[in-house]
């Protein structure tokens, strides 16, 4: 059976580059290794920012700089691909950008992308992304999709069990709110990630936590509180 990989991160997996603005960093390199492809086919979904063309252009430049084979799926104002299913299943990696995870999920369900992503995952396509592109694979988490005040969100794909909380160390309200929502049963127990940390799931089970930043960590959060998760520094 083909292993099913998800790398859910608090950042987008890219690092600064003087020439191209950004390039795939250690978290994305892990995804490439998991895909088994030297020059992976990678498709971006920027649904969470309404398929913002400026974000897409920067992403293309970053990925092309590494010699990878980029493409994208846009849903606004209409799908840009005739055969969405065939395209997604032909990828080595599918990357989901940050933004409104609530809006992202509405559009995905409207167009059946939720079903296709599950099919791609089951076929062995590596799924990854940052922030909203991390939350979406879980059952829910904390989000600012509804306004500046963080709120719970419980409409995730559930490809991995439990909730998630990105930006655990960089947004002061995330940590206490996530712990409270899990404690009160509003959110499922799950994992929180500092910026630069990725959760690598294999077949829906956490395999390891990894990071591209010294000192950053992941945490298991259940109704009794948080427990640090051993986090491997990628080089």
C-alpha positions in Angstrom: 0.0 0.0 0.0 1.3 3.5 -0.9 2.2 5.6 2.1 0.0 8.7 2.5 2.0 11.8 3.6 0.8 15.2 4.9 3.3 17.9 6.0 1.2 20.6 7.9 3.2 23.7 8.7 2.9 27.0 10.4 4.9 28.6 7.6 4.7 28.1 3.9 7.9 26.1 3.8 9.8 28.7 1.8 12.9 30.8 2.7 14.2 34.1 1.5 16.3 34.2 -1.7 18.1 37.3 -3.0 17.5 36.5 -6.7 14.0 35.0 -6.7 12.6 36.5 -3.5 12.0 33.0 -2.0 12.9 29.4 -2.6 11.8 26.1 -1.2 13.3 25.6 2.3 13.9 22.5 4.4 10.2 21.8 5.0 9.5 21.8 1.2 12.7 19.7 0.6 11.2 17.1 3.0 8.1 17.0 0.8 10.2 16.6 -2.3 12.0 13.7 -0.7 8.7 12.1 0.4 7.4 12.4 -3.2 10.4 10.5 -4.5 10.8 12.9 -7.4 13.9 14.8 -8.3 11.9 17.5 -10.1 8.5 17.1 -8.6 5.3 18.2 -10.2 3.8 20.6 -7.6 0.4 22.2 -7.8 -0.6 25.3 -5.7 -4.0 26.1 -4.4 -4.3 29.8 -3.3 -8.0 29.5 -2.7 -7.6 30.9 0.8 -6.6 34.3 -0.6 -9.2 34.3 -3.4 -6.6 33.1 -5.9 -4.6 36.3 -5.6 -2.4 36.5 -8.7 0.4 38.4 -7.0 0.8 35.6 -4.4 0.7 33.0 -7.2 3.4 34.8 -9.2 5.7 34.9 -6.3 5.1 31.2 -5.6 5.8 30.3 -9.2 9.1 32.1 -9.1 10.1 30.4 -5.9 9.3 26.9 -7.1 10.8 27.3 -10.6 14.0 28.5 -9.0 14.4 25.1 -7.5 13.9 23.4 -10.9 10.5 21.9 -9.8 7.5 21.7 -12.2 4.9 24.1 -10.9 1.2 24.5 -11.8 -1.9 25.9 -10.0 -5.5 25.3 -9.5 -7.6 28.5 -9.3 -11.4 28.5 -8.5 -12.0 32.2 -9.0 -13.8 33.3 -11.1 -14.1 29.8 -12.4 -11.8 26.7 -12.4 -8.8 27.3 -14.7 -8.4 23.5 -15.5 -10.7 21.4 -17.7 -9.7 18.2 -15.9 -9.2 19.1 -12.3 -9.2 15.5 -11.0 -6.7 14.3 -13.6 -4.4 17.2 -12.9 -4.4 16.8 -9.1 -3.8 13.1 -9.4 -0.9 13.6 -11.7 1.0 15.7 -9.1 3.8 14.7 -6.8 3.0 17.4 -4.3 0.0 19.6 -3.7 0.7 22.8 -1.8 -2.1 24.9 -0.1 -1.4 28.6 0.8 -2.5 30.5 3.8 -5.4 32.9 4.3 -9.1 32.2 5.1 -9.4 28.5 5.9 -13.2 28.9 6.3 -13.5 30.5 2.9 -11.2 27.9 1.4 -13.3 25.0 2.7 -16.5 26.5 1.4 -15.1 26.8 -2.1 -13.5 23.4 -2.0 -16.7 21.7 -1.1 -18.7 23.7 -3.7 -16.4 22.5 -6.4 -15.7 19.0 -5.0 -12.0 19.7 -4.4 -12.4 18.2 -0.9 -13.2 14.8 -2.4 -10.4 15.1 -5.0 -7.8 16.0 -2.4 -8.7 12.9 -0.4 -8.4 10.8 -3.5 -5.0 12.4 -4.3 -3.8 11.7 -0.7 -4.9 8.1 -0.9 -3.1 7.7 -4.3 0.2 8.9 -2.6 0.4 12.6 -3.6 2.1 14.5 -0.8 -0.2 17.1 0.7 1.3 20.2 2.4 0.8 23.9 3.1 1.1 26.6 5.7 -1.3 28.1 8.2 -4.7 27.6 6.5 -2.9 25.1 4.4 -2.1 23.3 7.6 -5.5 23.6 9.4 -7.4 22.3 6.4 -6.1 18.7 6.8 -7.3 18.5 10.4 -10.8 18.5 12.0 -10.5 22.1 13.0 -8.5 24.7 14.9 -8.3 28.4 15.7 -8.7 31.0 12.9 -9.1 34.7 12.1 -11.2 33.9 9.0 -14.2 35.5 10.6 -12.5 38.7 11.8 -9.6 40.0 13.9 -10.8 38.1 17.0 -9.7 34.5 16.8 -12.5 31.9 16.8 -12.9 28.1 16.7 -13.4 26.5 13.3 -14.6 22.8 13.0 -15.1 22.2 9.3 -11.7 20.6 8.3 -11.2 17.7 5.9 -10.2 15.4 8.8 -7.6 13.5 6.8 -5.7 13.5 10.1 -7.5 13.1 13.4 -7.7 16.0 15.8 -7.4 19.7 15.6 -4.4 22.0 15.1 -3.2 25.5 16.0 -0.6 27.2 13.8 1.5 30.3 14.8 1.6 29.1 18.4 4.6 31.2 19.3 4.0 34.3 17.1 0.4 35.3 17.9 -0.1 35.7 21.6 -3.8 34.9 21.6 -3.4 31.5 19.9 -1.9 29.6 22.8 -4.4 30.3 25.6 -7.4 30.2 23.3 -6.5 26.9 21.8 -5.9 25.3 25.2 -9.2 26.6 26.4 -11.2 25.4 23.4 -9.7 21.9 23.7 -10.2 21.8 27.4 -13.9 22.8 27.0 -14.4 20.2 24.2 -15.1 22.8 21.5 -12.1 21.6 19.5 -10.7 18.0 19.4 -7.4 17.5 21.1 -4.6 17.9 18.6 -1.2 19.5 17.9 0.0 23.1 17.9 3.0 24.4 16.0 5.4 27.3 16.4 6.2 29.1 13.2 8.6 27.1 11.1 7.4 23.8 12.4 5.8 21.0 10.4 3.8 18.0 11.4 4.6 15.0 9.2 1.7 12.6 9.2 2.0 9.1 7.6 -1.3 7.4 7.0 -3.1 9.9 9.3 -0.8 9.3 12.2 1.9 11.7 13.4 5.2 10.4 12.4 7.4 13.2 13.6 7.5 17.0 14.1 10.2 18.9 12.1 11.4 22.5 12.0 13.6 24.8 9.9 14.2 27.1 12.9 16.4 26.5 16.0 14.3 26.3 19.2 10.9 26.0 17.5 8.7 23.2 18.6 5.4 21.3 18.3 3.0 20.5 21.2 0.4 18.0 21.9 -2.6 19.7 23.4 -5.4 17.8 25.2 -7.8 18.6 27.9 -5.1 18.3 30.6 -2.9 20.9 28.9 0.1 20.9 26.5 3.1 18.6 26.2 6.1 19.4 24.0 6.7 17.1 21.1 10.3 16.2 20.2 11.0 18.3 17.1 13.8 17.4 14.6 15.8 20.3 13.2 16.0 20.1 9.4 19.3 21.2 7.7 
